[in-house]
Amino acid sequence: MEQQVIAHQKYFATLTSQMAKYIFLTDLEARNRTLFYSFLMSNPDEYMKVFVSATTGYLVKQFGIFYTVFRGMFITIKDRGHIYDVLSNWPYAEYVRCLIVSNGKSVLSYGDQGVNGTPVIVYKKYSNVVHGGIEPDCCLPVTLDVGTDNEQILQNPQYCGIRQKRISTAEFDEFFEEFTHAVIRRFGSRAIIQTKDFGSSEAIKQLSLYRKQQCIVDIDLQYMGACGLAGILGALQITKLPFKDNVLLFHGDSSFCIGMARMCVAYLKRSGLNESAAKSGIWFYDGKGLVVFNRTSWKVSERMQEFQHVHKPVEGLVESIDAVKPNILIGFGLGEKAFTKDVLRAMERSAQQPIIFAMSRPLEVMECTAEDAYTYTKGRCIYISGHFAAIDKVCQQSVSAGLLQQ
C-alpha cells in the first residue's frame, strides 16, 4: 500500500489543473477505495483541497461537468410516497450511522444551487473519514432534489437535477417528514441525520420537529455556530475582555449567524446571566436594517424575532455600527465584499481592538480580506475567517515584511 501511495503521489504532482486532479481522485475512488483513502490520509492538507468547495466554489459551479459516480443517493420529489423503497436500494444499510443530507437551498454564500450543492456533502463524508476516523460505509451523503428557484441553473443544459421550481414550504415539510420516518425504519434510531445547506428557517423547523424522535443536527446552525463561539473565546484570550462585556453585531440572517448567536446566548446563560441579559449584547443587521421591534419599512422575519431589540430603526450597516458600538462584527452570506472600508473604519472607531469575522464562502464573496481589515482598522483588529487560504496569505505577507516572528 505504501508503494502504491507513493506512486500516486508522484503522478498527482504532475497534474496542474483542478479538473485533472479531481478526475484523477474520483477515478481512484471508483477503482480502489482503500487506496483512495490511504492516499488522502497520506497528506490531507494537500489532497483534501481538491474537494473543498468552500475555497473557490469551482466544484459547485461545474458539478454538471464533473459528475461521474456519486457514492451516495439522490432522492427526488418524484419519489414521494416510496422514499423507504429508495433508501432500501442502498446496499450497505447495516453499516450506515450518519446521513449527511442537503436540499441545496443555501449553498455556501451562493444561495439556491439545487443538486449542485452535492460536492459540499461529499466533502463532508471525506472529512469524516480522513479527519474523524469514521468508516466510509458508515457515512451516506443524500441529496434531496426538490427543485430550484435559480433560473440560471434551470436553463443550464448540463444541470443534473429536476428542472422545476423548488416545492413550497408545506410540501417540503411533508417530504422531509416521510424521509425522516424512512431513515428510522431503514437505518434505525441510532443513525444521525446531519442536515447541510438547508435554509435557516427550514433548519430551525426540522430541528424542533424531529430532535426528540431522531438524532438530527444541523451542520451550519450547530456545528459551525459552536466553531464561531470558539473563535470568540480564542480572540478574548487576546483582548482580555470578559465575554459578557462584548457587543456582537451579526451581518446576515444565515443559519451560521443564528446558530452562533444562540451558542453565545447559551454560553452566557451558563455563566449565570438570564435570557434577557444574555441577549442584550447580541444584535443583528439583516440587510434591511438593524433588527428592532419598531421597524416599519421592512418586517423582521420570524426566524430573527428572538433577537429583536428596543431601539430606533437604523437602515445602513455603518449607521448600525455607530448606533450600537459593537466590538465584534460577524458576517456571513449577505453579499460580496460587504465589509467595505467605511464599515471597517466604523469598527475601528467603535472598539479599541475590534474582532472581525469574515465567514462567507467561497473566497470571492468573502466580506473582506485580512489585508483590508488590518489596513482600515489601523492594524488593531483581530481577523477571523472561514478560509485557511485567507489567513495563510496575510501571514505570509507579514512574515515577508518581518511583522511576525512565528
C-alpha positions, 0 to 999 in steps of 0.5 A, a space after each residue: 500500500 505504501 508503494 502504491 501511495 507513493 506512486 500516486 503521489 508522484 503522478 498527482 504532482 504532475 497534474 496542474 489543473 483542478 479538473 485533472 486532479 479531481 478526475 484523477 481522485 474520483 477515478 481512484 475512488 471508483 477503482 480502489 477505495 482503500 487506496 483512495 483513502 490511504 492516499 488522502 490520509 497520506 497528506 490531507 492538507 494537500 489532497 483534501 483541497 481538491 474537494 473543498 468547495 468552500 475555497 473557490 466554489 469551482 466544484 459547485 459551479 461545474 458539478 454538471 461537468 464533473 459528475 461521474 459516480 456519486 457514492 451516495 443517493 439522490 432522492 427526488 420529489 418524484 419519489 414521494 410516497 416510496 422514499 423507504 423503497 429508495 433508501 432500501 436500494 442502498 446496499 450497505 444499510 447495516 453499516 450506515 450511522 450518519 446521513 449527511 443530507 442537503 436540499 441545496 437551498 443555501 449553498 455556501 454564500 451562493 444561495 439556491 444551487 439545487 443538486 449542485 450543492 452535492 460536492 459540499 456533502 461529499 466533502 463532508 463524508 471525506 472529512 469524516 473519514 480522513 479527519 474523524 476516523 469514521 468508516 466510509 460505509 458508515 457515512 451516506 451523503 443524500 441529496 434531496 432534489 426538490 427543485 430550484 428557484 435559480 433560473 440560471 441553473 434551470 436553463 443550464 443544459 448540463 444541470 443534473 437535477 429536476 428542472 422545476 421550481 423548488 416545492 413550497 414550504 408545506 410540501 417540503 415539510 411533508 417530504 422531509 417528514 416521510 424521509 425522516 420516518 424512512 431513515 428510522 425504519 431503514 437505518 434505525 434510531 441510532 443513525 444521525 441525520 446531519 442536515 447541510 445547506 438547508 435554509 435557516 428557517 427550514 433548519 430551525 423547523 426540522 430541528 424542533 420537529 424531529 430532535 426528540 424522535 431522531 438524532 438530527 443536527 444541523 451542520 451550519 446552525 450547530 456545528 459551525 455556530 459552536 466553531 464561531 463561539 470558539 473563535 470568540 473565546 480564542 480572540 478574548 484570550 487576546 483582548 482580555 475582555 470578559 465575554 459578557 462585556 462584548 457587543 456582537 453585531 451579526 451581518 446576515 440572517 444565515 443559519 451560521 449567524 443564528 446558530 452562533 448567536 444562540 451558542 453565545 446566548 447559551 454560553 452566557 446563560 451558563 455563566 449565570 446571566 438570564 435570557 434577557 441579559 444574555 441577549 442584550 449584547 447580541 444584535 443583528 443587521 439583516 440587510 434591511 436594517 438593524 433588527 428592532 421591534 419598531 421597524 416599519 419599512 421592512 418586517 423582521 422575519 420570524 426566524 430573527 424575532 428572538 433577537 429583536 431589540 428596543 431601539 430606533 430603526 437604523 437602515 445602513 450597516 455603518 449607521 448600525 455600527 455607530 448606533 450600537 458600538 459593537 466590538 465584534 462584527 460577524 458576517 456571513 452570506 449577505 453579499 460580496 465584499 460587504 465589509 467595505 472600508 467605511 464599515 471597517 473604519 466604523 469598527 475601528 472607531 467603535 472598539 479599541 481592538 475590534 474582532 472581525 469575522 469574515 465567514 462567507 464562502 467561497 473566497 470571492 464573496 468573502 466580506 473582506 480580506 485580512 489585508 483590508 481589515 488590518 489596513 482600515 482598522 489601523 492594524 488593531 483588529 483581530 481577523 477571523 475567517 472561514 478560509 485557511 487560504 485567507 489567513 495563510 496569505 496575510 501571514 505570509 505577507 507579514 512574515 515577508 515584511 518581518 511583522 511576525 516572528 512565528 
